[in-house]
């Protein structure tokens, strides 16, 4: 059995040759490389999923405030607003949408404040996948056991998308801009959500492609070099991106460009991005008058 | 460096204390791996940050992360945030030094660790290459490529014919598969460092037999930081 793949198309072919679902194939692959049993690998997946929940709950339990002051309890504010009754209730978004945004913010605020998170795929983008998957579970599938294979498989399929992006392009903002971090996270979340909706590999990849296409070229320009502005709020926007992609796929709409080709484009775009927009804080939002003033204030202490 | 492809837990992880996989978790891993090379009580340490780390280490807690790693605290351990206090309690003074004008060839996220434990000294240069992935690129002046995924053996030896063959034969007789092998020497007939990454676990008997080879000066077993 071969464990090598670089494209998503190869991954689907390998899993199919092995007669396994993509999730089971990746669990078997991980077990092979780590010399652990598939059961132990599954328990580790479950442990990591539980940690994403702990981060999320911590971010909603009390307003998260970072030492820089750039992170200031947005998750709690949104969560409270989302639960407001009657006339004060949100006019725009439905409960799943609101909760996904609040959850994504919560996890990433905890990260910004030096709390414990799972970097899925990176710390700066760690709110998107848990935000979308846990919100879907809490709003639409309360019956779904968080330790179940079905829920685990959604995280594994999301990770499969990240694995392909990591091996063919990059997940580092310093190398490929934010398309490589929050963009990758959105594509992962779209695929994971479609997996929870019972869709097969092709549909999951189409969702990932739709999602990633709409993040191409995104700058990584954090204010004062900190993983806060624009990262934290972008986690909420990327959760919305994933929900949009999954909704389009549900309606039978497919990406005109296949996922693997979108990843190729992402790599080419990252390679041609100026260094000022690749996590150097030498351009974009970081060098706006307000961004520079923040930096000065933080550095003065 | 093992050429193994990206694993599931590289993407669904690492589990870590925020805020940055490269500037926090990666830095802790580099220091943790360095301590696998130089274990035991630490008397002195200097942490030099280069590139992006030099400019942003405070905001990312990279200094705390480095100290945590030196104390054997992993990126996911909540004690990471209190590492400086823990170090002070252990009487370990760590000097943090940002270097703004480092060599061009250094990776943008580079950390150099200088450690002293009694008579033993270690100087390593590590790069945090993204998502918490790391690469030790230099060990006591020898070029290396160690990512901490697998167990590794560092064999300091005299540069002469047959050393690599003897080391490989001992590994083979212990039933250990070599995943990667690289040797660098200071000069012809001078000191050389052989770095072997292996599958499975290395035991003390194998270390003893490697150490007893005539040309070998020192053998260090570096257990994987992923297990």
Interface residues (C-beta under 8 A of the other chain):
Chain A: X3 X4 X5 X6 X26 X27 X29 X30 X33 X34 X35 X41 X44 X45 X48 X51 X68 X110 X111 X112 X113 X114 X115 X116 X117 X118 X119 X120 X121 X122 X123 X124 X126 X155 X156 X158 X159 X162 X163 X166 X167 X170 X171 X172 X174 X175 X188 X224 X225 X226 X227 X228 X279 X280 X281 X298
Chain B: X4 X5 X6 X7 X8 X9 X10 X11 X12 X13 X14 X15 X16 X17 X18 X19 X20 X21 X22 X24 X25 X52 X55 X56 X59 X60 X61 X76 X78 X81 X108 X109 X129 X130 X131 X132 X199 X200 X226 X227
